[in-house]
């Protein structure tokens, strides 16, 4: 049968049209027996409800916007997998958008998601000052921040311990005898960039080691930008640090290419560590010592939190810090 309607389903199940509507929208008590009759009728008739019409009537779209800076990055892909593994069980679908660390693009994406009437948004913002968040809250759209915080935001947050993990990774380099340490930092307009740099600085200060200005680079979490900055340091300025700390996996990849092009071996000539494991780590020798974030768990926590927030928008916001691990591999040389 083509173009099956609610009326057809009601007739087949021998119930009222209103009862079929209640089963579809799940917004009114229906007995188990009646619900099973209606669902069987839908299945037998191959009835496909009009989701757009339903969403207009119920004001629920079962869509969650996920806004991330780089959906090609394995870290963020794991976050997406974690979110979807939770929300799909409740029949929610994800609308994925990426901002490429561009705040103007992020604002446009958020506005479009609002216009699409998504039920909620999970956001890794490209700016620590995002005033548009207030507009979303006024529109009654629940928001969960993931990986990155926003100043003075009154919403749920799921992050790693960026400061503590960065401190731990820097401390490891120092205890291996390194003092000439270069940091390829991330975007200082976002909380991860700020906190990872602050963790690096704190460790260097605690061990009374000077931070050389020329060894503080900004790669903006970009493979290309990190490559460019490290190349300037090593090729143009002829400055070779004993160790390089890349503040994310993409920047580690850009750094590795510069070292390879200039015949600098890891760890014999330059030690290299990274905040977050690089993609295809198992294929690289030596494997990089790194901070390993639990991106999948972060995504699952975000999925659980956004579902809770959709159901109950009045509860106080929470902050969850997911523990990261220091994974020691063979990319750091011991200096006596």
C-alpha positions as CSV (number, residue, x, y, z in Angstrom):
1,X,0.0,0.0,0.0
2,X,1.4,3.4,-1.0
3,X,1.1,6.7,1.0
4,X,-0.2,5.0,4.2
5,X,-1.8,7.5,6.5
6,X,-2.5,7.6,10.2
7,X,-6.2,7.0,9.3
8,X,-5.2,3.7,7.6
9,X,-3.2,2.6,10.6
10,X,-6.1,3.5,13.0
11,X,-8.5,1.5,10.8
12,X,-6.2,-1.5,10.6
13,X,-5.5,-1.5,14.4
14,X,-9.2,-0.8,15.2
15,X,-8.4,2.2,17.3
16,X,-9.0,6.0,17.0
17,X,-6.7,8.3,15.0
18,X,-6.0,10.1,18.3
19,X,-4.6,6.9,19.8
20,X,-2.3,6.4,16.8
21,X,-1.1,10.0,17.3
22,X,-0.4,9.4,21.0
23,X,1.7,6.3,20.2
24,X,3.6,8.2,17.6
25,X,4.3,11.2,19.8
26,X,4.7,9.2,23.0
27,X,3.1,12.2,24.8
28,X,0.1,10.5,26.4
29,X,-0.4,7.3,28.3
30,X,-1.5,4.3,26.1
31,X,-2.0,0.8,27.4
32,X,0.7,-1.7,26.5
33,X,-1.8,-3.9,24.6
34,X,-3.1,-0.9,22.5
35,X,0.4,0.3,21.8
36,X,1.5,-3.1,20.5
37,X,-1.6,-3.2,18.2
38,X,-0.7,0.2,16.8
39,X,3.0,-0.7,16.3
40,X,2.0,-4.0,14.6
41,X,-0.3,-2.1,12.3
42,X,2.4,0.4,11.4
43,X,4.8,-2.5,10.7
44,X,2.3,-4.5,8.6
45,X,1.3,-1.5,6.5
46,X,4.9,-0.3,6.2
47,X,3.8,3.1,7.7
48,X,6.5,5.7,7.7
49,X,5.6,8.7,9.9
50,X,6.3,12.2,8.6
51,X,9.0,13.3,11.0
52,X,8.8,16.9,9.9
53,X,5.1,17.1,10.6
54,X,5.5,15.4,13.9
55,X,8.3,17.7,15.0
56,X,6.2,20.8,14.1
57,X,3.3,19.5,16.2
58,X,5.3,18.1,19.2
59,X,8.1,20.7,19.1
60,X,10.6,17.8,19.3
61,X,12.8,17.0,16.4
62,X,15.0,14.3,17.9
63,X,18.0,16.1,16.4
64,X,21.1,17.1,18.4
65,X,23.6,19.5,16.9
66,X,27.3,18.6,17.4
67,X,29.7,21.5,16.7
68,X,33.4,20.6,16.7
69,X,36.5,22.4,15.4
70,X,37.8,19.5,13.3
71,X,35.7,16.4,12.6
72,X,38.6,14.8,10.7
73,X,40.7,14.7,13.8
74,X,40.7,11.2,15.4
75,X,40.2,12.7,18.9
76,X,36.9,14.4,17.8
77,X,35.8,11.4,15.8
78,X,36.0,9.3,19.0
79,X,33.9,11.9,20.8
80,X,31.3,11.7,18.0
81,X,31.2,7.9,18.3
82,X,30.8,8.2,22.1
83,X,27.9,10.6,21.8
84,X,26.1,8.6,19.1
85,X,26.4,5.4,21.0
86,X,24.3,6.9,23.8
87,X,21.8,9.2,22.0
88,X,21.0,6.8,19.2
89,X,19.4,4.4,21.8
90,X,16.9,7.2,22.4
91,X,16.3,7.6,18.7
92,X,18.2,10.9,18.4
93,X,20.2,11.7,15.3
94,X,23.2,14.0,15.1
95,X,23.8,17.0,12.9
96,X,27.6,17.3,12.6
97,X,29.2,20.6,11.9
98,X,32.9,21.7,12.0
99,X,34.2,25.2,12.4
100,X,37.9,24.9,11.5
101,X,38.7,27.0,14.6
102,X,36.9,29.9,12.9
103,X,34.7,31.7,15.5
104,X,32.6,33.5,12.8
105,X,31.8,30.2,11.2
106,X,30.9,28.8,14.6
107,X,28.4,31.5,15.2
108,X,26.8,30.9,11.8
109,X,26.6,27.2,12.5
110,X,24.9,27.8,15.9
111,X,22.4,30.1,14.3
112,X,21.5,27.6,11.6
113,X,21.1,24.8,14.2
114,X,18.8,27.0,16.1
115,X,16.7,27.7,13.0
116,X,16.6,23.9,12.4
117,X,15.0,23.6,15.8
118,X,17.5,21.1,17.2
119,X,16.6,19.7,20.6
120,X,20.1,20.4,22.0
121,X,23.6,21.3,21.1
122,X,27.0,19.8,22.1
123,X,29.8,22.3,21.4
124,X,33.6,22.5,21.4
125,X,33.9,26.2,21.0
126,X,36.7,28.0,19.0
127,X,36.5,30.9,21.4
128,X,36.6,31.2,25.2
129,X,34.2,34.2,25.0
130,X,31.1,33.0,23.3
131,X,28.2,35.4,24.1
132,X,25.9,33.6,21.6
133,X,25.6,30.9,24.2
134,X,23.3,33.2,26.1
135,X,21.0,33.4,23.1
136,X,20.7,29.7,22.9
137,X,19.9,29.5,26.6
138,X,17.2,32.1,26.1
139,X,15.8,30.0,23.3
140,X,15.6,27.1,25.7
141,X,18.1,25.0,23.8
142,X,20.1,22.9,26.1
143,X,23.9,23.1,25.6
144,X,26.7,20.8,26.8
145,X,30.3,22.0,26.3
146,X,32.8,19.3,25.5
147,X,36.7,19.5,25.6
148,X,36.6,23.3,25.9
149,X,35.2,25.7,28.5
150,X,33.6,29.1,27.9
151,X,34.0,32.0,30.3
152,X,31.1,32.6,32.7
153,X,28.9,30.0,31.0
154,X,26.1,28.5,33.0
155,X,25.9,25.2,31.2
156,X,27.2,21.6,31.6
157,X,30.9,21.0,30.7
158,X,32.9,17.8,30.0
159,X,36.7,18.3,29.8
160,X,40.1,16.7,30.4
161,X,42.5,18.0,33.0
162,X,44.4,20.1,30.5
163,X,46.5,22.0,33.0
164,X,47.4,18.9,35.1
165,X,48.1,16.7,32.1
166,X,50.3,19.3,30.4
167,X,52.2,19.8,33.7
168,X,52.7,16.0,33.9
169,X,54.0,15.7,30.4
170,X,56.4,18.7,30.8
171,X,57.6,17.3,34.1
172,X,58.4,14.0,32.4
173,X,60.6,15.8,29.8
174,X,62.4,17.7,32.6
175,X,63.0,14.6,34.6
176,X,64.5,13.0,31.5
177,X,67.1,15.8,31.5
178,X,65.6,18.3,29.1
179,X,65.7,22.0,29.6
180,X,65.7,23.5,26.1
181,X,62.0,22.6,25.5
182,X,60.0,24.1,22.7
183,X,56.2,24.2,23.0
184,X,54.0,24.2,19.9
185,X,50.9,25.6,21.5
186,X,47.3,25.6,20.4
187,X,44.8,28.3,20.0
188,X,45.1,30.8,22.9
189,X,41.5,31.9,22.4
190,X,40.3,28.6,23.7
191,X,40.5,27.1,27.2
192,X,42.6,24.0,26.1
193,X,45.2,26.2,24.5
194,X,45.4,28.5,27.6
195,X,45.4,25.7,30.2
196,X,47.9,23.5,28.4
197,X,50.3,26.4,28.1
198,X,49.8,27.3,31.7
199,X,50.5,23.7,32.7
200,X,53.8,23.8,30.7
201,X,54.8,27.1,32.3
202,X,54.0,26.0,35.8
203,X,56.2,22.9,35.4
204,X,59.1,24.9,33.9
205,X,58.8,27.5,36.7
206,X,58.7,24.8,39.5
207,X,62.0,23.4,38.2
208,X,63.5,26.9,37.7
209,X,64.0,26.4,34.0
210,X,63.8,29.4,31.7
211,X,61.2,29.5,29.0
212,X,62.9,30.9,25.9
213,X,60.6,33.2,23.9
214,X,61.9,31.7,20.6
215,X,60.8,28.3,21.8
216,X,57.1,29.3,22.4
217,X,55.4,28.7,19.1
218,X,51.7,28.9,18.2
219,X,50.3,26.2,15.9
220,X,46.6,27.1,16.4
221,X,45.9,23.3,16.5
222,X,46.7,23.2,12.8
223,X,48.9,20.6,11.1
224,X,49.9,23.3,8.5
225,X,50.5,26.1,11.0
226,X,52.7,23.9,13.2
227,X,54.7,22.8,10.2
228,X,55.3,26.4,9.3
229,X,56.3,27.6,12.7
230,X,58.6,24.6,13.5
231,X,60.2,25.0,10.1
232,X,60.9,28.7,10.8
233,X,62.6,27.8,14.1
234,X,64.7,24.9,12.8
235,X,65.4,25.9,9.2
236,X,65.3,29.7,9.2
237,X,66.6,30.5,12.7
238,X,68.8,27.4,13.0
239,X,67.5,26.8,16.5
240,X,67.1,23.1,17.5
241,X,65.6,22.4,20.9
242,X,66.4,19.2,22.8
243,X,62.7,18.4,23.0
244,X,59.4,19.6,21.5
245,X,56.0,19.5,23.2
246,X,53.2,19.6,20.6
247,X,49.9,20.6,22.3
248,X,47.8,18.3,20.1
249,X,48.1,15.4,17.7
250,X,47.7,17.5,14.5
251,X,50.6,19.8,15.5
252,X,52.7,16.7,16.4
253,X,52.2,15.5,12.8
254,X,53.3,18.8,11.3
255,X,56.3,18.8,13.6
256,X,57.3,15.3,12.7
257,X,57.4,16.2,9.0
258,X,59.8,19.1,9.6
259,X,62.1,16.9,11.6
260,X,62.0,14.2,8.8
261,X,62.7,16.8,6.1
262,X,65.7,18.0,8.0
263,X,67.1,14.5,8.8
264,X,66.5,15.1,12.5
265,X,65.8,11.7,14.2
266,X,63.4,11.2,17.0
267,X,64.6,10.9,19.8
268,X,68.3,10.9,19.0
269,X,68.4,14.5,17.7
270,X,65.1,15.9,19.0
271,X,62.7,14.3,21.5
272,X,59.0,14.8,20.8
273,X,55.9,14.5,22.9
274,X,52.3,15.3,22.2
275,X,49.0,16.0,24.0
276,X,46.8,13.3,22.5
277,X,47.8,10.3,20.6
278,X,48.4,10.8,16.9
279,X,46.4,8.8,14.3
280,X,48.1,5.7,13.1
281,X,50.4,5.7,16.2
282,X,50.9,2.0,15.8
283,X,52.5,2.5,12.4
284,X,55.1,5.0,13.7
285,X,58.5,4.1,15.1
286,X,59.3,5.3,17.7
287,X,55.8,5.7,19.0
288,X,55.3,9.1,20.6
289,X,55.1,9.6,24.3
290,X,51.8,11.3,24.8
291,X,48.9,12.3,27.0
292,X,46.1,10.0,26.0
293,X,42.6,11.4,26.5
294,X,39.6,9.2,26.9
295,X,37.7,10.8,24.0
296,X,35.2,7.9,23.7
297,X,34.2,8.2,27.4
298,X,34.0,12.0,27.0
299,X,31.6,11.6,24.2
300,X,29.5,9.0,26.1
301,X,29.3,11.4,29.1
302,X,28.2,14.2,26.8
303,X,25.5,12.0,25.3
304,X,24.2,11.1,28.8
305,X,24.4,14.6,30.0
306,X,22.5,16.1,27.0
307,X,19.7,13.6,27.3
308,X,19.4,14.4,31.0
309,X,19.3,18.1,30.1
310,X,16.7,17.6,27.4
311,X,14.4,15.9,30.0
312,X,15.1,18.3,32.8
313,X,16.3,21.8,31.9
314,X,16.0,23.1,35.4
315,X,18.8,21.2,37.2
316,X,22.1,22.9,38.1
317,X,24.9,22.7,35.6
318,X,27.7,20.1,36.2
319,X,31.3,20.0,35.3
320,X,32.9,16.5,34.7
321,X,36.7,16.1,34.3
322,X,37.7,12.9,32.6
323,X,41.1,11.6,33.6
324,X,43.8,11.3,31.0
325,X,46.9,9.0,31.0
326,X,50.6,9.6,30.4
327,X,51.7,7.0,27.9
328,X,55.4,6.6,27.8
329,X,56.9,5.3,24.6
330,X,60.3,5.7,22.9
331,X,60.2,9.3,21.6
332,X,62.2,10.9,24.5
333,X,65.9,10.7,24.9
334,X,67.4,10.5,28.4
335,X,69.9,13.3,28.9
336,X,72.5,12.9,31.7
